[in-house]
């Protein structure tokens, strides 16, 4: 499953960057630098970027490590320009050019159906904000004991950035098609329709990962997703229905499912649609 820190870069820029990139303002307003020991504007700009990269990486690593501990399989990790992905049995590092993913994204997926997968995934969702909160406390401690202006500036940005991400991801909101960590956590813990649909999606993913195919996914679960109130969940229902028919070489059913899938194409971002590599030609 994919976890994305929504609009984090924008939020951090608005809440921190305007104050801290100007060393003189930071000294006057916040008093974060020792007297007479302020990093220059360019140096502080570089330190700010490095601190924000670390802040985003820590949040996504919280999700990622929790997923691996829960027995999920690593698939993807992106922060800024750095990307790491699974390619078959290999792990590859790549240069990320997708601006939509630069704010941070991590993916781990269940590889076997388990009644506890929903609870496990809820733990994964909570682990990103938990990592950010813990890191903010550590960064504030390091800020308080650092003596150089450069170090204090770096740890100040890291601490306040982590707090900003913690607060942002614990609001029960959405940004586009993406749920905040808390909103997704609440869906997973729901005993109603939302929780049932989350369990259905995890079950489908586990079957497809275990067999590296959608041939034997429970089609009833895909149908269930198609009735969700959230457009992105309906999209995954149609997508996995299409994959099921395609992998079983059911040509007429595949074409019908593809038409349904294209009817909800605008539900997801173009870069995500492109990454799914859905066939556009008619099956003969």
C-alpha positions in Angstrom: 0.0 0.0 0.0 1.1 3.5 -0.6 1.6 6.2 2.0 2.0 9.7 1.0 2.7 12.8 3.1 0.2 15.2 1.5 1.4 18.7 0.6 4.1 18.4 3.2 6.6 20.5 1.3 4.1 23.3 0.9 3.1 23.2 4.6 6.7 23.2 5.8 7.6 26.0 3.5 4.7 28.1 4.7 5.2 27.4 8.4 9.0 27.3 8.7 10.9 28.3 5.6 9.9 31.9 5.6 11.2 32.4 9.1 14.3 30.3 9.2 16.0 30.8 5.8 16.6 34.4 6.8 19.3 34.0 9.4 18.9 37.6 10.7 15.1 37.2 11.1 15.6 33.9 12.8 18.0 35.5 15.3 15.7 38.4 15.9 12.4 36.6 16.2 13.4 33.2 17.5 16.9 33.8 19.0 18.0 30.3 17.8 21.6 31.2 17.1 24.4 31.9 19.6 25.4 35.5 19.6 27.8 36.3 16.8 27.5 32.8 15.3 24.9 32.8 12.5 25.3 30.8 9.3 25.2 32.8 6.1 22.1 32.9 4.0 23.2 30.3 1.4 24.5 28.0 4.1 21.3 28.2 6.1 19.3 27.6 2.9 21.3 24.3 2.2 20.9 23.3 5.8 17.2 23.9 5.6 16.9 21.7 2.5 18.9 18.9 4.2 16.8 19.1 7.4 13.6 18.9 5.4 14.8 15.9 3.5 15.6 14.2 6.8 12.2 15.1 8.2 10.4 13.6 5.2 12.6 10.5 5.2 12.0 9.8 8.9 8.3 10.0 8.5 8.2 7.6 5.5 10.7 5.3 7.2 8.3 5.1 10.1 5.7 3.7 7.7 8.2 1.5 5.9 9.9 -0.1 8.9 6.5 -0.8 10.6 5.3 -2.5 7.4 8.4 -4.7 7.2 8.1 -5.6 10.9 4.5 -6.6 10.3 5.6 -9.0 7.6 4.7 -6.9 4.6 7.0 -6.8 1.5 9.0 -3.7 0.6 8.0 -2.1 -2.7 8.9 1.5 -2.9 10.5 4.4 -1.0 10.9 7.9 -2.4 11.9 11.2 -0.7 12.8 14.1 -2.9 15.1 13.0 -5.7 16.0 9.7 -4.0 14.1 6.6 -5.0 14.4 3.0 -4.0 12.2 0.3 -5.5 11.7 -3.5 -5.8 12.3 -4.9 -9.2 11.6 -8.6 -9.0 13.8 -10.0 -6.3 16.3 -7.1 -6.6 16.3 -3.7 -4.9 17.2 -0.7 -7.1 18.1 2.9 -6.4 16.9 5.4 -8.9 16.6 9.1 -9.6 13.0 10.3 -8.9 11.7 12.7 -11.5 8.1 12.7 -10.4 7.3 15.9 -8.6 4.2 14.4 -7.2 6.2 11.9 -5.2 9.0 14.3 -3.9 7.0 15.0 -0.7 7.6 11.4 0.3 6.0 8.1 -0.4 6.6 4.6 0.9 5.0 1.2 0.0 4.8 -2.1 1.7 2.3 -4.7 0.8 0.9 -7.9 2.4 2.1 -11.1 0.7 -0.4 -13.5 2.3 -4.0 -13.2 3.3 -4.3 -12.8 7.0 -7.3 -11.8 9.1 -5.0 -9.5 11.0 -3.8 -7.6 7.9 -6.2 -4.7 8.5 -5.0 -4.2 12.1 -1.4 -4.6 10.9 -1.9 -2.0 8.2 -3.5 0.4 10.8 -0.3 0.1 12.8 1.7 0.9 9.7 -0.4 4.1 9.2 0.1 5.2 12.7 3.9 4.7 12.6 4.6 7.6 10.3 3.2 10.3 12.6 4.7 8.4 15.6 8.2 8.5 14.0 7.8 12.2 13.2 6.8 13.0 16.8 9.7 11.0 18.3 12.1 12.6 15.9 10.9 16.1 16.7 11.7 15.4 20.4 15.2 14.2 19.6 15.8 17.1 17.2 14.7 19.6 19.9 17.0 18.0 22.4 19.9 18.2 19.9 19.0 21.8 19.2 19.1 22.7 22.9 22.6 21.1 23.4 24.2 22.3 20.2 26.6 25.2 20.4 27.3 26.1 16.8 24.9 28.3 14.8 24.8 25.9 11.9 23.9 22.9 14.1 21.2 24.8 16.0 19.7 26.0 12.7 19.7 22.5 11.3 18.1 20.9 14.3 15.6 23.7 14.8 14.3 23.2 11.2 14.2 19.4 11.7 12.3 19.7 14.9 9.7 22.2 13.8 9.4 20.4 10.5 8.7 17.1 12.2 6.1 18.7 14.4 4.4 20.3 11.3 4.2 16.9 9.6 2.9 15.2 12.8 0.1 17.7 13.1 -0.7 17.6 9.4 -0.9 13.8 9.1 -3.0 13.4 12.3 -5.8 15.6 10.9 -8.6 13.4 9.6 -8.5 15.0 6.1 -7.9 14.2 2.4 -5.7 15.9 -0.2 -7.0 14.9 -3.6 -7.4 11.1 -3.6 -5.0 10.6 -0.7 -6.2 10.2 2.8 -4.1 11.6 5.7 -2.6 9.0 7.9 -5.2 9.5 10.6 -8.1 9.4 8.1 -6.8 6.1 6.7 -6.2 4.7 10.2 -9.9 5.5 11.0 -11.1 3.8 7.9 -9.1 0.7 8.8 -10.4 0.6 12.4 -14.0 1.2 11.3 -16.4 -1.6 11.9 -18.7 -0.4 9.2 -18.6 -0.2 5.4 -15.3 1.7 5.2 -13.5 -1.0 7.3 -15.0 -3.8 5.2 -13.8 -2.2 2.0 -10.3 -1.6 3.4 -10.2 -5.3 4.4 -11.3 -6.2 0.8 -8.5 -4.2 -0.8 -5.9 -5.8 1.5 -7.2 -9.2 0.7 -7.0 -8.6 -3.1 -3.5 -7.2 -2.8 -2.3 -10.2 -0.7 -3.7 -12.7 -3.2 -2.1 -10.9 -6.2 1.2 -10.6 -4.4 1.3 -14.2 -3.3 0.6 -15.5 -6.8 2.1 -12.6 -8.7 -1.1 -12.7 -10.6 -4.8 -11.6 -10.3 -6.1 -14.9 -11.6 -7.4 -16.1 -8.3 -8.2 -12.8 -6.5 -11.7 -12.9 -4.9 -13.7 -11.1 -7.5 -16.5 -10.4 -5.0 -14.1 -8.2 -3.0 -13.4 -6.1 -6.2 -17.2 -5.7 -6.7 -17.4 -4.6 -3.1 -14.8 -1.9 -3.6 -16.8 -0.6 -6.6 -19.6 0.5 -4.2 -17.3 2.5 -1.9 -18.2 6.2 -1.4 -14.5 7.2 -2.2 -13.6 7.4 -5.9 -10.1 6.0 -5.4 -11.5 2.9 -3.8 -14.0 2.4 -6.6 -11.1 2.8 -9.1 -9.1 0.0 -7.4 -12.3 -2.2 -7.6 -12.5 -1.7 -11.3 -8.8 -2.0 -11.8 -8.5 -5.4 -10.0 -11.6 -6.7 -11.8 -9.9 -5.8 -15.1 -6.7 -7.5 -14.0 -8.6 -10.6 -13.0 -10.3 -11.0 -16.4 -7.1 -10.1 -18.3 -4.9 -12.6 -16.4 -7.5 -15.3 -17.0 -7.6 -14.4 -20.8 -11.3 -13.7 -20.7 -11.4 -11.4 -23.7 -14.9 -10.1 -23.7 -15.0 -9.6 -20.0 -11.6 -7.9 -20.1 -12.9 -5.4 -22.7 -16.0 -4.7 -20.7 -14.0 -4.2 -17.5 -11.5 -2.0 -19.4 -14.4 0.3 -20.5 -15.5 0.6 -16.9 -12.0 1.3 -15.8 -11.5 4.1 -18.4 -14.8 5.6 -17.2 -13.2 6.3 -13.8 -9.7 7.1 -15.2 -10.0 10.8 -14.0 -10.3 9.6 -10.4 -6.6 9.2 -10.0 -3.6 11.4 -11.0 -2.2 10.9 -14.5 1.2 9.8 -13.2 -0.5 7.0 -11.3 -2.6 5.9 -14.2 0.6 5.8 -16.4 2.4 3.7 -13.9 -0.3 1.0 -14.0 0.5 0.4 -17.7 -3.1 -0.3 -18.6 -3.4 -1.5 -22.2 -5.1 0.9 -24.5 -5.5 -1.4 -27.5 -8.5 -3.6 -28.1 -8.0 -7.2 -27.4 -8.6 -9.3 -30.5 
